[in-house]
Amino acid sequence: MLSTDFVTGSPNWLDLGSPDTAGSAEFYGQVFGWDVQSAGPDAGGYAFFQQDGKSVAALGPLTEEGASPAWTVYFQTPDADATAKAAEQAGGRVRVEPADVMDAGRLACLTDPGGAEFSLWQPGAVKGLERVCEPGTLLWVELHTADPAAAAAFYRSLFGWGAEEKEFSTGLYTLISTAGSSGPDAPFGGIAPAPGEGDGESRESRWIPYFLVTDTDATVAKAQEGGGSVVAPATDVPDVGRIAWLTDQFGAVFGVIKPLPREV
């Protein structure tokens, strides 16, 4: 599961690219109760979503040409330059070359061979998210792609991830975990076939963050009241919990989940 004890390959940061950061701040404040703290006058409008003074995600204006509003998942690496080079050699693309973000760390923005965008974070002063796996924070990350097996192989080549296929009521799913981790609590995310497969619809590869909530249906209602939309309505998934897919008012997709109680 996710934690703030980050190791190579851990999801260690998450940010939202928005065409209207003030509007996004208002929306997510309404949905999750987040506050917003500016990263400073030299940060180009970048800010931190916070809960009780702890960073749970971040927010910034769209900076890449042609970019659409979206959440971006960052994965920890000890060497952003080497990982970016490895991604290219494995068939990925580097959209933003590795660069230092003041003293906070070093980042790079990539696209995997299936078309899903993600980023790298080599920690400096900022190690990563300060709170996860609590109500209103990141719980899970999920890749939707046309070829889950190829995607698992690509990310394994970068981060050494473990991958375990498991059959759920929704179909075959690949659980992913950091190198060397094991046991039922090891997975931090999953890989699934992109929606649209087999019905003639286009399939968009993308990473989707899931936020833990205490009431999925109430959160869906708050998102709709704030101008968001429902992509997939609240549904009970056996052995998982009650989930929904939403977009904010600008179209950025995210998931919410009320997980089933953990067995002791």
Buried (B, 14 or more C-beta within 10 A) or exposed (E): BBEBEBBBBBBBBBBBBBBBBEBBBBBBBBBBEBBBBEBEEEBEBBBBBBBEEBBBBBBBBBEEEEBEBBBBBBBBBEBBBBBBBBBEEBEBBBBBEBEEBEEBBBBBBBBBBBBBBBBBBBBEEBBBBBBBBBBBBBBBBBBBBBBBEBBBBBBBBBBEBBBBEEEBEEEEBBBBBBEEBEEEEBBBBBBBBBBEBEEEEEBBBBBBBBBBBEBBBEBBBBBEEBBBEBBEEBBEBEEBBBBBBBBBBBEBBBBBBBBEEEEE
